[in-house]
């Protein structure tokens, strides 16, 4: 009887002191504003091109956006390093939200999360960028489990010989929950 009373009292004390779990969200927003040259870089192979465009009337928001195109067999990309602060003490679940605007018919855009130490994929997603309309459309990909603090985030389009593929990218948000 005494053991049963002690167990009940212990359960009341433990459950009575329990507090709700608190989830946190960390986020990095980058709309290509400010000094984008220092954060984003362009790369590719074949007849590729990338630029920062300062045309407020064509941007999703603000003044700047990224533009990439590819006109031969190969690929073109824009990317940047991202420090996932919560990954210093947690293994958060992360995702990427961004806006694309079609320049050519329905470009397939790869969203690559890369380990910069080994240059291997941590996560790889594909979206078929805005269809018939050149209007901006929102996309989200993920989640992936962030097991390291530094990643390279890259948006890539590819093409075969003689086919132009181009897209605009703006308002990139990396968010992690833990």
Helices and strands as residue ranges (DSSP letters): H 2-16, E 25-30, G 36-38, E 40-45, E 48-54, E 64-70, E 74-83, G 85-88, E 93-102, E 108-115, E 120-128, E 137-145, E 150-159, E 165-177
